[in-house]
Amino acid sequence: MFRISRFHQLMKALPRGSFEQLVERHQADKHNKGFSCWQQLVAMVYAQISGAQSLRQTEAGFNSAVAHHYHLGCDEIHRSTLSQANGKRKADVFADTLRVLMSQADRVLRRDCEQMLYLLDSTSITLKGPGFDEWTAPTRTRNTQGMKLHMLLNAPQQTPAQVSMSVANVNDIDEGRKLAIAPGALYVFDKGYCDYAWWHAIAQSGAQFVTRFKYNAALIVDQVRPIEPAFSETVLADEIVRFRHKQPRGKKRNPYEAPLRRITIARPDKDRPLVLATNDLDSPAQVIGERYKDRWQIELFFKWIKQHLNIKRFLGRSENAVRIQILTALIAYLLLALYKRTHGLSASLWGVLGQLRATLFTRPETETLRHRRWRQAKAEFALKQPGLFA
């Protein structure tokens, strides 16, 4: 009986039929010359999971397991063909594939959690040098030359919910305004997303948010709420406030007229305390503080993918190749998360990735089947061969 490899098991989380529908929609295989989008995806996911640092490593490693290519729906790859596909083939198919996987993970999450907790932030990806400077230098900032990866993260499951990429000089709030707000969800973000009109849009959508006030925010205190004695050293103040001005900046109108909470949280290691803003008027102040503290998880997520997947060293230097590699890195991450969940593995995601890298083209059932046959043969031999003193 045929046993599929672990890499095949990993790729099964992405239905081939759904992917082919996306390819058909974008007409992405119209001029493929024998190298399909599916083969490109499999090759790029292999590069991410195996840790290949170059096209040559990807080609050599993938082609060394030629016996598994048929069942993956692939042929041998050539680095020149893969390079050309990454440089010229549009990234739309891979972006839509990522959305399919994010939706799949999100459905599972909605079954497991009463309230959706989303963390919003961005990270910079540095792109400098020949091949990069031509398209990254015009949009560089004082601190960054390259691209920004904007992400909405499902906090309980640590999986991306919405992803976008932009040039370096795009403000975070410009991408934040594009998010589709889910009613009943809680959004946590830092003060880089300070836009009162956007806060108002979140509240009007039936969602909640936790963020930070700017220290110079003009506010009127309507009510001072009592602080539980057990948290008096952590929670310094809990107040119901509203904005003082309807037009805080010239002709730009502030539509937020509903009350907000201003919660001041002590930070012994900092000169200033945290001043939090939220439209959640019911939860205890310490719970609001813990929710904002959860925002650190998205920083750890960015650190994880930069350390364990390949979004620092790129297989191509064009903007299209960079986008495809980042998208396939996130696809690989979601495939790993779904693989871990499907197989009920208790190891960390890094542990699962380490095991897969060492056994990517092995058949996990082979050893079990061999041991089962050995035990069966041993039992049959014992029945035919009487004991020495029988």
N, C-alpha and C positions, 0 to 999 in steps of 0.2 A: 504494500500500500504506500502511496506517495505521501510524504510528510513535508509540509511547507517550511521554509526557513523563517527565522525570527524577523528578518527584514520584510518578508512577505506578510507575516502576521501584523507587523507595524503598519504597513501600507493598506491593510484591509479596513482600517478605520475610515479611510477615504473611499467611498463607493466609486468604482471606475465609471459606472454609467453616469453619475452626477457630474463627474469631471468632463466626460466626453460631451455632455450637453452644454457645458460652459465653453468648451472648445468650438463646438458648432455655432454657438451664439455669436462668438467673436470672430469666427472664420479664421482661427489662429493657425490651423494646419493647412491653409490654402496653398502655401508655397514651401512646404516643409522639406521637400527633397529627401524623404525617407527617414527623417529624424523628427518624430512627432512631439507634441507638447507633453504627452505622458512620459515619454522617454526622458525629456528634459527635466521634468519634475522629479522622476525617480532618481536621476543622476544627481540633481542638486540636493535632494533630501539625503541621498547616500553621502554626499560630501559633508553635509552638516553632522549626520549621526556618526560617521566614521572619523571625523576630525581632520579630513584632508585639507591641506593648506594651499594646494595649487591644482591647476588643471591636470598636470602630469600625475600627481598623486591620485586624483579622482579617477583618471583613466586607468591607471595601473591596478588600483585596488578593486574597482568595479569589474574590470575585465578578467580578473583572476578567478572570479566565480561564475564562469560562463555557463555552468550547468544549471544555474538558477535563473538565467535571463528569460527563458521561455515562459516560466510561470509568473514572472513579474511583468510580462508583456513587453519585453525589451530585447534589443540586440546589444552587441558590443558598442561602446561609445568611443568617439575620437575627440581629443581635446580641441582640435581646430573647429569641429562641427559644434561642440558645446559652447565654445567661445563665441562663435558667430551667432548662434541662437540667443544667447544671453544678451548680446549687443544689439540685435535687430528685432527680435520678437517682442511684441508688446507685453507689458507686465499685467495687463488687465485680467487674463485668465487666472494668474496666480493670486491676484488680489481677491477675485471672486471665490477662488478655492479656499482662501483663508477665511472669508466670510462664512462659507458653508461649514467649516470646521468650528468656527466660533459659535455659530448658531447651534450646532450639535452639542457642544459643551454647555452652552447657556440653557438649553432645555433640561439637561440633567440637573443643573444647578437650581433651576426654578422648582424642581421637585424636592430638592433636599433642604431648601432654606425658606424661611417665612418672609424675610426681607432681603432684597438684593442690596449688597454693599459694594459700591463701585469706587475705585480710586483712580484719579485722573492726574496725569503728569506727562512730561516729555523728557527725552534724553537726547544729547547731541552725539552725532557720529562724525568723527573727524576724518576728512578726506583732503589730503594735501599731496602735492607732487605732480609729476608729468602725467597727463591723462585726466587728472582730477581738477587741476587749477583752471582749466579752460571753462568749466561750467560751475565750479564752486566759488572761485575767487570773487566774481561780481556780487555775490549775495553774502559774503562773509561778514561777521560782526567782530567786535573787539575781542571776544573770547572764543569764537567758533568759526571754523571754515569747514563746511561739509553739509550735512543734512540734519534734520530733526525728526525723531520718531515720536509721534504723539500716540498715547495709549490710554484707553479706559480698561481697567483691570478688575475682573471678578475677584474680590478679596478672599472669600471662603475657599474657592477652588484654585486660586492663583493662575487663572487663564485669561487671556485677552478677550475683551468683549467688543471693542471697536478700535481700529488702528488706522492711522493716516501718516503720511510722510510729507514733509515740506522742506523748503530751503531754510538756511540757517537764520535768516533775518525776519522770519515770520513770528509774530507774537503768539504765545500760547493761547491767549483768549480768542484769537481769530479762529483757531481750530476748535476750541471748546464750544463756540457758538454753533458749530455745525453738528454737534452731537444730537442724536435722537434720544430725548428724555423718556425714561420708562416710569409711568405712574407708580407710586408706592416705593420707589427705590430711594436709596440714600447715596448721595454723591459727596465724596471728600476730596478736596483739592486745596492747594496753597494760595497765597495772596497774589501770585502771578496771574490768577484768573479773576481778579477783582473787577467786576463789571456789574453794577447794580441792576441794569436792565436785564442782563443774563440771569442774575439771581432771581429776579422777578419772574422770568420765563420758566425757570425750574419750579418755583413755587406754584405758578399757575398750571403747570402740568401735573400737579398732584404728587410731586417728589419732594424730598428733603435734602438739605445740603449742610455740610460742616466745612467751614473755611476760616480765614483769618481776616479781621479788620485791619486796615492800615492804621498806623498810630495817630495820623492826623484826621481820621474820619470824624465829621461833625455829627454828633449824636445827641439826642435828648433822652434822658433817663426817665422812664415812666414808673418803674417799680424796681425796688431792690428786694431780691428774693433771699430767704434764709439759707444758710449753708449748713449741711449736716456736720456736727462736731467731729465725726470720725475723719472727715476729709478737709478740715479747716486749714491744714498746713499745705494742702495741694491746691484746693480751689480758693482763690483769694476774693473773688466776687462773682455774683450771678445776678444779672440785671436784665430787665425788659426795656428795650430801647427802640427808637425810631429815628429816621434821618431828619436832620434839621432843615436841609435845603432841598427844594424840588428841582433846582437847576444848579448842581454843584460845580459844573464847568461850562460857563458861558451859556450857549444855546442848547446844550445837551441836557435833555430832561431826564430826571430820575423817576421812573414809574413806581418804585417800591415804596408803598405807603403802609403796608402791614407791619405789625411789630416784629422785632427780632430779639434774639437773646445775645447778650454779650457776656461771655464767660472768661474770666481771667484765671489762668493756670500758672502756678509757680514753676520756675525753671531754675533750680539752685545753681546749675552750671553756666547760666547766662545772666547778662546784666539786666535784660528785660524779660518780663513774663510773657506768656502766650496770651493774645487777646483773640478769642474765637468768636465767630459769628455763625449763627444757625437759625433756621426757621422752625426747628423742633422745640416747641414750648413746653413739652411734657417730660421728656427723659431727664433723669438726674444729671446734675452738672458733671459729676465724675465720669458718667457714661459717655457724655459728649466729648470729654477730654480723651477718653480711651479710643473713641472712634477716630479722632484726629490723629492720635498716636499710630493707629493702624495704617496711616498713609505711608509710613516707612516701608511697608511691604512692597510697594511699587518700586521703590529705590532698590530693594533687594532683588526684585525681579529683573530690573535692567542690569544689575550687576551679574546675575546668574547667566543671562543669555550672552552677555559680553565675554564672560569667562569660559563658558562651556560650549557655546555655539560659535559659529564663525561669522561675525559681523564687524570684524576689525580688519582682517586681511581679505581682500576681495579678489575673486577670480577674473574680474574684468573691471576696467576703469571708466567706462561710459556710465552715464546716469541710469540708463535702462538696465545695465548689468548689475549695478549697485542695488537698484530697487528690487530686481528679481531675487538677488541673494538675500536681502533682508526679509522679503516675503517668504521665501522658502525656509529661512531660519525659524520664523514664527510658525510656519506650517509644521516643521519638524518638531517644534516644542509641543504643539497641540497633539500631534500624533503620539508623542511620548506620553503625554498626560492621559490620553484616551487608552493607550496600551496598558499603562499602569493600572488604570481603573478597571478595564475589561478583565485583566488577568488577576485582579485582587492582590497585587504585589504590595508588601509592607515596606519595602526599601524606599529610600528617598528618591526623588526624580534623578538626582545626580548618580545615585547607585544604580538605578535602572539604566541610565545612559551608559554608565561604565560597563555593565554586563552586556548590553547590546553591542557596544564597540568591540568587545572581545569575542562575541559569538554571533555576529550579524548574519552570516551565511550558514550557520549550523541549523540542523533540524532538531528542535527541542524534544520531539517525541522519539527520536531514534534510540537513545540510550535506554529510555524506559521500556520501549518495545523489545530491545535486545535482552534486557534483564528479565522481562516477563517470559520470554521464550526460553531463557536459560533455566528459570525456576520450573517451568512446565516440563522441560526435558529431564531435569533432575528428578522430578516427582515420578515421571513415567519410568525412568531407569530404576528408581527405588522399588517400584511395584514389580518389575521384572526380575530384579536381582535380590534374592532373599538375604537377610542378614547373616553374619558369620555364625551366630549361635542360634539361628532359627530352628 
